[in-house]
Amino acid sequence: MSLLRSPIFEVPPTAGLPPLWRDLFPSSTPSLAERAAVFVGVDDIQIECSGTAALVVALSALRRRSDRMSVVVPAYTCPLVAIAIAHCGLKVRLCDLAPDHFDMDSAALAAACDNDTLAIIPTHLAGRVANVDVALACARRVGAFVIEDAAQALGARSGTASVGITGDIGFFSLAAGKGLTLYEGGLLVARDPELRVQLRRCHDELVAASAAWEFRRATQLVGYHLLYRPRGLWLAYGWPRRRALNAGALTAAVGDDFSLSIPLHLVGAWRQGVGARAFSRLSDFQYELATRAQQRITRLAQIPGVKVLRDGDNAQGTWPFLLLAMSDQGMRDAALARLWSTSLGVSRLFIHALPDYPYLASIVPRADVPNARVFAARTLTISNSPWLDDERFAHICRVLEEVTAGSR
């Protein structure tokens, strides 16, 4: 049977840390917060039920310090960022991207910030390290805060320091597929001790225990251990994705169709213990991902019309997948037509720029963001999972070469 459509072997779109059954029987020490704090390099980390919940807590804490209402975000980022802003009663303000990049355009960012700006949220997209310094300069000019969205970048570093701690607040996601996972979970950090106290106080006021949610997440975590392997992912990921693609439901195919309701609940001790045990393997796993990514970037660089997004000088991101920008949308669409429905782990990151999601129309303003729209139209992703072996990766490269050759 063809390796491209094998019903018993599916490569995930992103390289999550493979779970081990022994993780489900954790010891009590050190705790998840202790292990995470050491990993990130901070004194204290706050555990939340998701990266989105961490952002809600952060924005809620900042709103109590200011009467400002606007939050500036990249026009191409996860829809959950906009949903979290709206959840807090705040206003989304969009900033276009720099040309051919995921960073916010510096001139557009300066224009977007004013005396109503509460916070700016630069995004470490796809494990790549964002330029936080530009956001900090704009924020300091208008008296705003910087919240680093490091949801996809736990383990990434800028210089010698972890991402997430350059700005005033940072958050990471422990969702399925984002490296280490509790199935859903988040980490929240702040540099200033007073702000850390306010984040903790806000958490205590907003977040309560929920037996129903914890049972649901615990069950999902066990299911993740059962199915997060090539012979289980076809059922959990491959079959639903292909069904969505056949129906033309692209947002469903990548999981962009989020609810506008955000669960806020405590993370139980057992799931925290599972995450704490898995942390011991994360550094070695990420080193393997980085080594494989560099080898595959070298191969992809030989294909005209294909650009792999990399980090700037003195930055080392994580590599859950490779984010590629093609020369034009037609070339990107031609590649996806041959690869997206296969079992090779090729996908898209986010389907649209934020103002182009119909279900976000009530919370995201219409805006002219041409660079973000071009970025959405020209990019695709290739999994960096260890289960995408050399034979499968070589096939992807051949398809890209044929597509780019046919476009010249």
C-alpha positions in Angstrom: 0.0 0.0 0.0 1.2 3.5 -0.8 3.0 5.3 2.1 1.1 8.5 1.0 -2.4 7.2 2.0 -1.7 4.5 4.4 -4.7 3.9 6.7 -2.4 2.7 9.5 0.4 5.3 9.4 -0.3 9.0 9.9 2.4 11.7 10.5 1.1 14.5 12.8 1.3 18.1 11.5 3.5 19.1 14.4 6.1 17.3 16.5 4.7 16.8 19.9 6.8 15.0 22.5 5.9 11.3 22.2 4.1 10.3 25.4 5.3 7.4 27.5 3.0 5.2 29.6 5.2 5.8 32.7 4.3 9.5 32.5 0.8 8.5 33.7 2.2 7.3 37.0 4.1 10.4 38.2 5.8 11.1 41.5 4.8 14.1 43.5 8.1 16.1 43.3 9.4 18.2 41.7 6.1 19.8 40.7 5.2 20.9 37.2 5.6 24.6 38.2 9.1 23.9 39.6 10.2 22.0 36.5 8.8 24.6 34.2 10.4 27.5 36.1 13.8 25.8 35.8 13.3 25.1 32.1 12.3 28.7 31.3 14.8 30.2 33.7 12.5 32.1 36.1 11.8 32.1 39.8 8.1 31.3 39.5 5.6 30.1 36.9 1.8 30.0 37.1 -0.1 27.0 35.8 -3.3 27.6 33.8 -5.7 25.3 31.9 -4.6 26.5 28.5 -2.4 29.1 26.8 -5.6 31.0 26.0 -6.6 31.0 29.7 -3.2 32.3 30.5 -3.7 35.2 28.1 -7.1 35.9 29.7 -5.6 36.0 33.2 -2.8 38.3 31.9 -5.2 40.7 30.1 -7.6 40.7 33.1 -4.8 41.7 35.4 -3.6 44.5 33.2 -7.1 45.8 32.7 -7.4 46.3 36.5 -4.3 48.5 36.3 -5.6 50.8 33.5 -8.7 52.1 31.8 -7.2 51.6 28.3 -9.1 49.3 26.0 -7.1 48.4 22.9 -4.8 45.4 22.4 -2.5 45.4 19.4 -1.9 42.0 17.7 -0.4 40.7 14.5 -3.1 40.5 11.8 -1.9 36.9 11.2 -2.0 34.9 14.4 -4.1 32.3 16.2 -7.8 33.3 16.3 -7.8 32.4 20.0 -5.8 35.5 20.7 -8.7 37.7 19.4 -11.2 35.5 21.3 -9.3 36.0 24.5 -9.2 39.8 24.0 -12.9 39.9 23.4 -13.5 37.7 26.4 -11.9 40.3 28.6 -14.1 43.1 27.2 -11.2 44.6 25.3 -10.8 45.7 21.7 -8.7 44.0 19.0 -6.5 46.4 17.1 -4.7 44.8 14.1 -1.2 45.4 12.9 -0.1 44.3 9.5 3.0 42.0 9.1 6.3 43.0 7.7 6.6 41.9 4.1 7.3 38.2 3.8 7.6 37.7 7.5 5.5 36.9 10.6 6.7 39.9 12.6 4.6 43.0 12.9 5.7 45.8 10.6 7.5 48.4 12.6 5.9 51.4 10.9 2.4 49.8 11.1 3.0 49.0 14.8 4.0 52.5 15.6 0.9 53.8 13.9 -1.4 51.3 15.7 -0.2 52.4 19.2 -1.7 55.3 21.1 -2.9 56.4 24.5 -5.7 53.8 24.4 -3.2 50.9 23.9 -3.2 48.6 26.9 -0.9 45.9 25.5 1.0 44.7 22.4 1.2 41.0 21.8 4.1 40.0 19.6 3.9 36.3 18.5 6.7 33.7 18.4 5.0 32.0 15.5 5.7 28.4 14.7 8.5 28.2 17.2 10.4 31.1 15.5 11.6 33.9 17.6 9.8 37.2 17.1 11.4 40.7 17.4 10.1 41.7 20.8 12.4 44.8 21.0 10.3 46.7 18.5 7.1 46.0 20.5 8.8 47.0 23.7 9.9 50.3 22.2 6.4 51.1 21.0 4.9 50.1 24.3 7.3 52.2 26.3 6.5 55.2 24.1 2.8 55.1 24.8 2.8 53.6 28.3 1.5 50.1 27.3 2.5 46.6 28.3 4.0 43.8 26.2 2.7 40.3 26.4 4.8 37.7 24.5 2.7 35.0 22.8 5.1 32.1 23.1 2.3 29.5 22.9 4.2 27.6 20.1 7.7 28.3 21.4 8.4 26.7 24.8 12.1 26.1 24.7 13.0 28.9 22.2 15.7 31.3 23.2 16.7 34.8 22.4 20.3 35.2 23.2 20.9 33.2 26.3 17.3 33.8 27.7 14.1 32.0 27.1 11.5 33.7 25.0 8.5 34.9 27.0 10.5 36.8 29.6 11.7 39.8 27.6 8.3 41.5 27.7 6.3 42.3 30.8 4.3 39.0 30.6 4.7 35.8 28.6 2.7 32.7 28.2 3.3 29.2 26.7 0.9 26.5 25.7 0.9 22.9 26.8 -1.8 21.9 24.3 -1.6 18.7 22.3 1.1 18.8 19.6 3.0 21.8 21.1 5.9 19.8 22.6 5.1 18.7 26.1 1.4 18.5 26.8 -1.2 17.9 29.5 -3.6 17.7 26.6 -4.5 21.3 27.5 -2.5 23.5 29.7 -0.6 26.8 29.9 2.3 28.5 31.6 2.2 32.2 32.6 5.3 34.2 33.6 6.0 37.9 34.5 9.3 39.6 35.2 8.0 42.1 37.8 7.3 40.6 41.3 4.4 43.0 41.8 2.9 42.0 38.5 3.3 38.3 39.4 1.3 38.9 42.6 -1.4 40.6 40.5 -1.5 37.7 38.1 -1.8 35.2 40.9 -4.6 37.3 42.5 -6.4 37.5 39.2 -6.1 33.7 38.8 -7.5 33.1 42.2 -10.5 35.3 41.4 -11.3 34.0 37.9 -10.3 30.4 38.0 -12.2 27.7 39.9 -12.0 23.9 40.2 -14.3 22.0 37.8 -14.6 18.3 38.2 -16.3 18.0 34.8 -13.6 19.8 32.9 -10.8 18.0 34.7 -12.4 14.6 34.0 -12.8 15.6 30.4 -9.1 16.6 30.1 -7.8 13.6 32.0 -9.8 11.3 29.7 -8.4 13.2 26.6 -4.9 12.9 28.0 -5.2 9.1 28.3 -6.6 9.0 24.8 -3.6 11.0 23.6 -1.3 8.4 25.1 -3.3 5.7 23.3 -3.5 7.4 19.9 -0.5 9.7 19.6 1.5 7.3 17.5 1.5 6.7 13.7 -1.0 3.8 13.9 -3.5 5.8 16.0 -3.3 9.2 14.5 -5.1 8.2 11.3 -8.2 7.9 13.5 -7.7 10.9 15.8 -6.3 13.3 13.1 -6.0 11.8 9.6 -9.6 10.7 9.0 -11.3 13.9 10.4 -8.9 16.1 8.4 -9.5 14.3 5.1 -13.3 14.4 5.7 -13.1 18.2 6.3 -10.9 18.7 3.2 -13.4 16.8 1.1 -16.1 19.0 2.4 -14.1 22.2 1.7 -14.1 23.0 5.4 -10.5 24.4 5.5 -10.8 25.9 9.0 -12.0 22.6 10.4 -9.1 20.8 8.6 -6.5 22.8 10.5 -8.6 23.2 13.7 -9.2 27.0 13.3 -12.9 26.8 14.1 -12.7 27.7 17.7 -15.6 28.3 20.1 -15.9 31.9 21.3 -16.3 30.6 24.8 -13.1 30.1 26.8 -13.0 27.5 29.7 -11.3 28.7 32.8 -10.6 25.9 35.4 -7.9 24.6 37.6 -5.5 22.0 36.4 -5.6 18.9 38.6 -2.7 17.5 40.5 -2.6 14.3 38.4 -2.3 16.0 35.0 0.3 18.4 36.5 2.3 15.4 37.6 2.1 13.8 34.1 3.5 17.0 32.7 6.2 17.2 35.3 7.5 13.7 34.5 7.5 14.4 30.8 9.6 17.6 31.2 12.7 15.5 31.9 12.7 14.4 28.2 11.8 17.8 26.6 15.3 19.3 26.1 16.8 16.2 24.4 13.7 15.9 22.2 14.0 19.5 21.1 17.7 19.1 20.4 16.8 16.2 18.0 14.1 18.3 16.4 16.6 21.2 15.8 19.2 18.8 14.3 16.7 17.3 11.9 15.2 20.7 11.0 18.6 22.1 10.0 19.3 19.1 7.7 15.9 19.4 6.1 16.1 23.2 5.7 19.4 22.6 3.7 17.5 20.3 1.4 14.5 22.6 1.0 16.8 25.6 0.2 17.8 23.8 -3.0 14.2 24.2 -4.3 13.6 27.5 -6.2 10.6 29.3 -5.0 10.6 27.8 -1.5 11.7 29.7 1.6 11.8 28.2 5.0 11.3 30.8 7.8 14.2 30.8 10.2 15.4 32.8 13.2 17.4 36.0 13.2 20.8 36.4 14.6 21.4 35.2 18.2 18.1 33.4 18.4 17.3 29.7 18.6 13.7 28.7 18.1 12.0 25.4 18.4 11.1 23.2 15.4 7.7 21.5 15.8 7.3 21.9 12.1 8.9 23.8 9.2 7.0 26.9 8.0 7.4 27.5 4.3 6.6 30.5 2.2 6.1 29.8 -1.5 6.7 32.4 -4.3 3.0 32.8 -4.9 -0.4 31.4 -3.9 -0.8 29.4 -7.0 2.4 27.5 -6.3 1.3 26.9 -2.7 -2.1 25.7 -3.6 -0.7 23.3 -6.2 1.6 21.8 -3.6 -1.2 21.4 -1.1 -3.5 19.9 -3.7 -1.0 17.0 -3.9 0.1 16.8 -0.3 -2.5 18.0 2.2 -4.7 15.0 2.0 -1.8 12.5 2.3 -0.5 11.0 5.6 2.8 13.0 5.3 2.1 15.7 7.9 1.8 18.6 5.4 -0.7 21.3 6.4 -1.3 25.0 6.9 -0.9 27.0 10.1 -3.8 29.4 10.1 -6.2 29.6 7.2 -6.8 33.3 7.1 -5.6 36.7 8.4 -7.7 37.5 11.4 -10.2 39.9 9.7 -11.0 37.2 7.1 -12.6 34.6 9.5 -16.4 35.0 9.2 -17.0 33.7 12.7 -14.7 36.5 14.2 -16.5 39.3 12.4 -18.2 40.5 15.6 -14.9 40.9 17.5 -12.2 41.6 14.9 -12.4 44.9 12.9 -12.2 45.0 9.2 -8.8 46.2 8.2 -6.5 46.6 5.2 -3.7 44.1 6.1 -2.2 43.1 2.7 1.0 41.6 4.0 -0.9 39.4 6.4 -3.2 38.2 3.7 -0.3 37.4 1.4 1.4 35.5 4.2 -1.7 33.4 4.8 -2.0 32.7 1.1 1.6 31.6 0.4 2.5 29.5 3.4 2.3 25.8 4.3 3.8 23.6 7.0 5.8 20.4 7.0 5.9 18.3 10.1 9.2 17.9 11.9 7.9 14.8 13.7 10.4 11.9 14.0 7.7 9.8 12.2 8.3 11.7 9.0 11.2 9.6 7.9 13.6 10.3 5.1 11.6 8.5 2.4 8.5 10.4 3.1 10.3 13.7 3.4 12.0 13.0 0.0 8.6 12.6 -1.6 7.5 15.9 -0.3 10.6 17.5 -1.7 10.0 15.9 -5.1 6.4 17.3 -5.2 7.7 20.8 -4.3 10.3 20.6 -7.1 7.7 19.5 -9.6 5.3 22.2 -8.6 7.9 25.0 -8.7 9.3 23.7 -12.0 5.8 23.8 -13.5 5.3 27.4 -12.3 8.4 28.7 -14.0 
